[in-house]
Amino acid sequence: MRRIAIIGAGRMGLVHAKAWSSLGDRVAITSVASRKPVDWADQFGARQSADIERVVTSPEVDIVDICLPTPMHPRVAVLALEAGKHVLCEKPMALDMAGVQQITEAARRGPGRLMIAHVVRFFPAYAAIREIVESGRLGAPTNLSAHRLAAGSRSIAWLRDATQSGGVAMDLLVHDYDQANLLLGPPQSVYAQSHGREGVNVIIRHAGGGLSAIEGNTAMPAGFPFSTAIRVHCEGGVVEHHADGGDLRVIVREPGVAPVVQVIDPVDPYAVQACHFIDRLDAGLPMDEGSPEQGIAAVAVATAALASIRSGQPEAIRQPG
């Protein structure tokens, strides 16, 4: 049984706790560390502590699950990795490449495994699109478009504080950057423009020649539902998914034939992510989804997008050596 400490007791901490609990006796949530009171720790049989450092380094903990604000990720991840713990860290890995490098170097030095929680990899419709693209049935992918849109609300007010989240270009779109890198290959350069504080358009040029166009906006008109979409153009067709609150559907369009609609069974992607993490640990294998390298690449796109917004020019991707 793997003993887990959840660090951070906000919304994502509870989401992760529910995911871990779905694994039954494979894991036990032993602690929840937060400087604020936690009203849900008892339901998972976990002790509550305000002493984050003590919980992270406790010999009674095997896995540290970091659900803290992004600026706190490097300090806590490094502390956990240096204590020999396995680490699941919420995205984005850090707010800048210096923080990414601190975490990566600690992971290289220690015995613990590190996974970045790019949970969209485990969303069933996105996973189905990946399977179709990687099968080669539509030929090589050439370009991708995606969006992530929401109406403004108090629940996302923290996102507007770039010191905490990095803003729309960092926190909101980092999942889409990860999908673009996954499906079209390593990023090479980025051109981005902002529209006020809450609207961003990002173009990624990939090393293989493909282009990704990604839009994020958290200032849609009142009543606009949270909406995500992805479309991948390949040499021989298109595959797409739009999250509209109804059935999960993936649509494949090929020249000369009627579109094929695949209805996807819903699953809890956070539970699938937790299971994948434990499966890889049990098998003694490095993380293949949400690997440190994949987390680095997503932050590299985000930081280049922020630099491009400031400069008004395309920015080359820079990753730590």
C-alpha positions, 0 to 999 in steps of 0.5 A: 500500500502506498501512503499519500500526503496531499499538500494543499486543500483547495478544490484540486486537493479534494479532486485528487483525494477522491481520485486516490480513494477510488484505488481502494486498498492500493493506497491510503491518504495519510495526511492533508497539509494546509495552512488553512482548515480542511473540512474534508480530510476526515472523510478519507481517514487523513490527518490534517497538519499545517506543517507542510515541511514535516508532512512532506518529509515524514517517513510515514509518507511514500507519495507527495501530491502537490495541489498548491498554487504554482509559485509554491511548486518548486520549493515543495517538490524539491523538498519531497524529491530530496526526501526520497518521495515520489511526487505527483505535481499539479500543472503547470510544473512551475511559473518559469524555467528556473523553477522547472530546472530546480524541480528537474534537477532534484528529480535527477538526483533522488530515487523518487519518480516525478509526474506532472498532472497533465490530466487532459491526457487521460480525458477519454475523448482526448485519449481517443483522438490521440489513438486515432492520430497515432494509428496513422489511419489519417496520415501524418498530422499537419496542424491543430486548433484548440480553445478553452473558453469561460465566462468570468466568475469569482471562481476563476478570479485567482486566474487573473492574478498572474503572480499566482497562476501565470494568467490565461497564457500559462495556467489555462492553456498549459493543457492545450500546449501539452496536447499540441506537443504530444500530437505534433511534436516538440515546440520550436517557437511561439507567437502570441497576442493578448486581448486584455487580461483574459484573452490570448491567442497562441501560435506554436510552430513545431520542429516537424513543421506543424502549426498549432493555433490555441485560444484561451479566454475567461471573459466570455459573455455571462452565461457562456458555458465552459467550453473546450475543443480540439481539432487535428488536421492530418494529411488524409482527414480531420479528427475533432472533439467539442466539449458541450456538456452532452455526450462525449463525441469524437468526429472523424472526417475523411474526403468522400465519406460521411463523418464517423461519430464515435461516442466515448464512455465517460470516466473520471480522468483524475482516477485514471491518472492516479491509477496510471501513476501507481501502476508505473511505480509498481512496475518500476517504470519511469513516468510516460504520461506527464513525464518531467520532460513533457511538463518542461515542454509545456511550461517552455511554450507558456513562458515563450507565449508570455515573452511574445505578448510582451515583445510583439514578436515570435519567441524561440522555445528555450528549455533547460539543458 
